[in-house]
Amino acid sequence: MNEGFQWNEHGSKLLEASGQTLYMVAATLVIGGLLGLVLGLALYTTRRGGLVENRWVFALLNLTVNIFRPIPFLILLFAVAPLTVGIVGTRLGSTAMIVPMSVAATFGVSRIVEQNLVAIDPGVIEAARATGATRWRIITSLLVPEALGPLILGYTFICIAVVDMSALAGTLDGGGLGAFALDYGYKRWNFGVVWVTVIVIIILVQLAQALGNRLSRKAMHHG
């Protein structure tokens, strides 16, 4: 029976689910974002003409990203279940879902980082080399700041994808808005609950997009 969304009945559960989704998304963005940044920098610096050119390392990293990045999240979630259990102790719950979500985000972020760094004028890097700047200084003081604006937009795109992953994870005992929409909406044929969940997700995504756009503009203006 479709009795619609009732705040007295569903309100506290919606707030709890929203908190679980924000927890999964935030943790994934921090873990996957940092690991993806490191992997992306490694891809860029080891490629031909890079700061630490090494074709074998680049080939291995590039192959790894090419293998894992296209894997659908649902399949990846199943594939890394043993890793999830090894780290968290269980494959169920919001904390457990952070593991596969972070793995997926890492490979997605790495390509975005690499692509934005490749767009930097090589002449700028050569000029820094000519002044005697160390590789680490070039990476931290030139490469990352130079690409910061586009990188923030890329991370915003990943954030939206992570929200999508969290919803799917929720349907597999991961908690969050996906579980809320499934358990209190779809399974009970209550589409009022489903649409309230849709609206909450739209609001979250729009807030993330607006924040990302604003930070990106500030970074590019500052640069």
Summary of the structure (lengths in Angstrom):
residues: 223
radius of gyration: 20.4
end to end distance: 56.6
largest distance: 72.5
contacts: 738
relative contact order: 0.16
helix: 83%
strand: 0%
